[in-house]
Amino acid sequence: MNSLTLGNSSLKVSRLAYGCWRIGDLTRDRKNPVPDEAAGRRAVIAAYEAGYTFFDHADIYSDGRGELIFGQALRMVLKMRSEVVITTKCGIRKPDDPTPGAPYRYDFSASYVIRSCERSLKRLGVDTIDVFQLHRPDFLMDPAEVAGAFAKLHRQGKVREFGVSNFSSTQFTALQRACPMKLVCNQIEISLAQQERFSDGTLDQCLAEKITPLAWSPLAGGRLADGGKKVLRWQEKYPVSKVVKVLDLLAAERNVSRAAVALAWLLKHPAGIVPIVGSTDRDRIEDCAGAVNVELSREEWYRLLTVARGEPLP
């Protein structure tokens, strides 16, 4: 798979990342809710074999089980650690943590950031996290305090590079001004069904400051891949039927899947968007990898944009 340089760092990553959100929730069957760790390991290894070298985690994914399973996969494939880039996120605290009655919230306090990093290192079974990200903006964030925590983790050799997730351009700037190191990425929701980041300044900032945008839910929760057949409540905001028709036409011309075309649409943007693929099915993992070989014309790109917008450009 093709690669790019992550932000202003020296890290080289694959053009598609593999998201480990679901690998800790796989089960053998619906009647047996026991986590199937072997299935999770197989999904990770399938992504690695398909050319993905960038793996995305968060401490809250399956309450840390995703990181544990990934660590198991690393020990099974010995050369894998030296060939992949690992990113994980912190900052979301679930209800009743650490005491009963505590609310769901965000926490960028230095003590929590450092403790979260150390716990992720232990679960992953690695000495260093390649990229450590803040998960969702903490309204009580003190940029100087966060910068101090980042500097300590970097000085101790526990983290190579730092980034954020779901930050607006102004939130990013506020933190960057306090940090002694360059922040290398901003993980944002972006797809044909979620286009706000094209116009709110986020991608403009990424272009101007060489920040790599990582796209979560690049297939709109899978709806751009399966044609919108299954609609969960949180996916109702994604009307994709008209987009799917155009994706199918373009996919048929190239003999690829609609998912590959939808991902290629993101890959074409000059900011160097890295879509995060989250399927745990080997065939879909491999199919999505084919997006790097799909080249859309400017006319095709805008055709998809216009249909997805549901109205002509101004």
C-alpha positions in Angstrom: 0.0 0.0 0.0 1.2 3.5 -0.7 2.4 5.6 2.3 2.7 9.2 3.4 4.6 11.1 6.0 2.5 11.8 9.1 2.3 15.6 9.7 5.7 17.2 10.4 7.1 13.9 11.8 9.4 11.3 10.3 6.8 8.6 10.7 5.7 6.9 7.4 2.1 5.5 7.5 -0.1 3.6 5.0 -2.6 5.7 3.1 -5.4 3.8 4.9 -5.4 3.2 8.7 -6.9 0.2 10.4 -9.3 1.1 13.3 -9.3 -1.3 16.2 -12.6 -0.1 17.7 -14.5 -3.3 17.1 -11.8 -6.0 17.6 -12.5 -6.3 21.3 -16.3 -6.8 20.8 -16.3 -9.8 18.5 -18.1 -12.9 19.8 -18.4 -16.5 18.6 -22.2 -16.1 18.3 -25.0 -13.9 19.6 -25.9 -16.5 22.3 -22.4 -16.5 23.5 -21.3 -12.9 24.5 -17.9 -14.0 25.6 -15.3 -11.9 23.6 -13.6 -13.8 20.8 -10.1 -12.6 21.2 -8.8 -15.0 18.4 -11.2 -13.3 15.9 -9.9 -9.9 17.0 -6.3 -11.0 16.4 -7.2 -12.4 13.0 -8.7 -9.1 12.0 -5.5 -7.2 13.0 -3.3 -9.7 11.2 -5.5 -9.6 8.1 -5.1 -5.8 8.0 -1.3 -6.0 8.4 -1.1 -8.6 5.6 -3.3 -6.4 3.4 -0.7 -3.5 3.7 -2.1 -1.4 6.6 0.8 -0.2 8.7 -1.1 2.4 10.7 -3.3 1.1 13.6 -5.7 3.3 15.5 -6.8 2.7 19.1 -8.4 4.4 22.1 -8.3 3.4 25.7 -12.1 3.3 25.9 -12.5 0.9 22.9 -14.0 -2.2 24.6 -12.7 -0.8 27.9 -9.1 -1.4 26.8 -9.6 -4.9 25.4 -8.8 -3.7 21.8 -5.4 -2.7 22.9 -4.8 -6.0 24.7 -5.8 -8.0 21.7 -3.6 -5.9 19.4 -0.7 -6.5 21.8 -1.4 -10.2 21.5 -1.2 -10.0 17.7 2.1 -8.1 17.9 3.6 -11.0 19.9 2.3 -13.5 17.3 3.9 -11.7 14.4 7.3 -10.7 15.6 8.3 -8.4 12.8 5.0 -6.5 12.9 6.0 -4.0 15.7 9.0 -2.7 13.7 6.8 -2.2 10.6 3.7 -0.5 12.0 2.8 2.8 13.6 0.5 2.7 16.6 -1.7 5.5 17.7 -4.1 5.5 20.7 -6.2 8.1 22.4 -7.2 9.2 25.9 -9.4 11.7 27.6 -12.9 10.2 27.7 -14.0 9.1 31.2 -17.0 6.9 31.5 -19.7 7.2 34.2 -18.8 6.1 37.7 -15.0 6.5 37.0 -13.4 6.6 39.5 -16.3 6.7 42.0 -20.0 6.0 41.8 -22.0 8.9 40.5 -19.2 10.5 38.5 -20.6 11.7 35.1 -19.5 10.8 31.6 -16.9 13.5 30.8 -13.6 14.6 29.2 -10.4 14.9 31.2 -7.2 16.4 29.9 -5.6 16.9 33.3 -1.9 16.1 33.3 -2.2 13.3 35.8 -5.0 11.6 33.8 -3.2 12.0 30.5 0.0 10.5 31.9 -1.8 7.7 33.7 -3.8 6.8 30.6 -0.7 6.6 28.5 1.0 4.3 30.9 -2.0 2.0 31.0 -2.2 1.9 27.2 1.5 1.1 27.0 1.0 -1.9 29.4 -2.1 -3.2 27.5 -0.4 -2.9 24.1 2.8 -4.5 25.5 5.1 -1.9 23.9 7.7 0.5 25.2 6.6 3.5 23.2 3.4 4.7 21.6 4.1 6.2 18.2 1.3 8.8 18.3 -0.7 9.7 21.4 -3.9 11.7 20.8 -6.5 13.5 22.9 -9.8 12.0 22.1 -12.5 14.7 22.4 -12.0 18.3 23.4 -12.1 18.9 27.2 -13.9 22.2 27.8 -11.7 22.6 30.9 -8.5 22.0 28.9 -5.5 24.0 30.1 -3.1 24.0 27.0 -0.1 24.7 29.2 -1.0 21.7 31.5 -1.4 19.4 28.5 1.8 20.6 27.0 3.6 19.8 30.2 2.2 16.3 30.2 3.1 15.7 26.6 6.7 17.0 27.2 7.1 14.6 30.1 5.9 11.6 28.2 8.2 12.5 25.3 11.2 13.0 27.5 10.6 9.7 29.2 10.5 7.9 25.8 6.9 6.8 26.2 5.5 8.7 23.2 7.1 9.7 19.9 4.5 12.1 18.5 1.3 13.8 19.6 -2.0 14.6 18.0 -5.7 15.3 18.7 -9.1 14.1 17.7 -12.3 15.9 17.0 -10.7 19.3 17.6 -11.9 22.5 15.8 -9.2 24.6 14.1 -9.3 27.1 17.0 -9.0 24.4 19.6 -6.0 22.9 17.7 -4.3 26.3 17.5 -4.8 27.0 21.3 -3.1 23.7 22.2 -0.4 24.0 19.5 0.7 27.4 20.8 1.4 25.9 24.2 3.2 22.8 23.0 6.9 22.7 22.3 6.4 19.9 19.7 4.4 20.0 16.5 1.0 18.2 16.7 1.0 15.8 13.8 -2.7 14.9 13.2 -6.3 15.7 13.9 -8.7 12.8 13.8 -12.1 14.0 12.5 -15.4 12.6 11.2 -15.4 13.1 7.4 -17.0 11.2 4.6 -19.4 11.8 1.6 -22.1 11.9 4.3 -20.3 14.2 6.6 -18.8 17.2 4.8 -18.7 19.9 7.4 -14.9 19.8 7.7 -14.5 20.9 4.1 -15.9 24.3 4.9 -15.3 24.9 8.6 -11.5 25.6 8.3 -10.3 22.3 9.6 -8.9 21.0 6.3 -7.6 24.4 5.4 -5.6 24.4 8.6 -4.3 20.9 7.9 -3.1 22.0 4.5 -1.5 25.2 5.7 0.3 23.7 8.7 1.0 20.2 7.4 -1.3 18.4 9.8 -2.5 15.0 8.7 -6.3 14.6 8.9 -7.4 11.1 10.0 -10.9 10.3 8.9 -13.1 8.3 11.3 -16.3 6.8 9.9 -15.2 7.4 6.3 -17.9 5.1 5.1 -20.6 6.7 7.3 -20.8 3.8 9.7 -20.6 1.3 6.8 -23.7 2.7 5.0 -21.7 3.8 2.0 -20.3 0.3 1.7 -23.5 -1.7 2.2 -25.8 0.7 0.4 -27.7 1.8 3.4 -29.5 -1.5 3.9 -29.1 -1.6 7.6 -29.8 1.7 9.5 -28.9 2.1 13.1 -30.4 5.0 15.0 -27.1 7.0 15.1 -26.8 6.5 11.3 -30.2 8.1 10.4 -28.4 11.4 9.8 -26.7 9.8 6.8 -29.0 9.8 3.8 -26.9 7.9 1.3 -29.2 6.4 -1.3 -28.5 8.9 -4.1 -24.8 8.8 -3.3 -24.7 5.0 -3.5 -26.1 5.1 -7.0 -23.3 7.3 -8.3 -20.7 5.3 -6.3 -22.1 2.1 -8.0 -21.7 3.6 -11.5 -18.1 4.7 -10.9 -17.3 1.4 -9.2 -18.7 -0.6 -12.1 -16.5 1.4 -14.6 -13.4 0.4 -12.6 -14.5 -3.1 -11.5 -14.1 -2.2 -7.8 -16.5 -1.9 -4.9 -18.5 1.2 -3.9 -16.5 1.3 -0.7 -13.2 1.6 -2.6 -14.6 4.6 -4.5 -15.9 6.3 -1.4 -12.5 6.0 0.2 -10.7 7.1 -2.9 -12.9 10.2 -2.8 -11.3 11.1 0.5 -7.8 10.1 -0.6 -7.9 12.6 -3.5 -8.0 15.6 -1.2 -4.6 17.4 -1.1 -4.5 17.5 2.7 -3.6 13.9 2.6 -6.6 12.5 4.4 -6.0 9.0 6.0 -9.3 7.1 6.2 -9.7 4.7 9.1 -11.2 1.4 8.0 -12.9 -0.5 10.8 -14.3 -3.7 9.3 -13.3 -6.9 11.0 -14.1 -9.0 7.9 -10.9 -10.1 6.0 -12.5 -9.7 2.5 -13.7 -6.2 3.3 -10.4 -5.2 4.8 -8.7 -6.3 1.6 -11.3 -4.7 -0.6 -10.9 -1.3 1.1 -7.2 -1.5 0.6 -7.9 -1.4 -3.1 -9.0 2.2 -2.8 -5.4 3.4 -3.1 -5.4 2.2 -6.7 -8.6 4.2 -7.6 -8.0 7.6 -9.2 -11.0 9.9 -9.5 -11.1 12.8 -11.9 -12.0 16.3 -10.6 -15.3 16.0 -12.4 -16.1 12.7 -10.7 -15.0 14.0 -7.4 -17.3 17.0 -7.7 -20.2 14.9 -9.0 -20.1 12.9 -5.8 -19.8 16.0 -3.7 -22.8 17.6 -5.4 -25.0 14.5 -5.0 -23.9 14.1 -1.4 -24.8 17.7 -0.7 -28.2 17.3 -2.1 -28.0 20.7 -3.8 -25.9 22.4 -6.4 -22.8 24.3 -5.4 -23.3 28.0 -4.9 
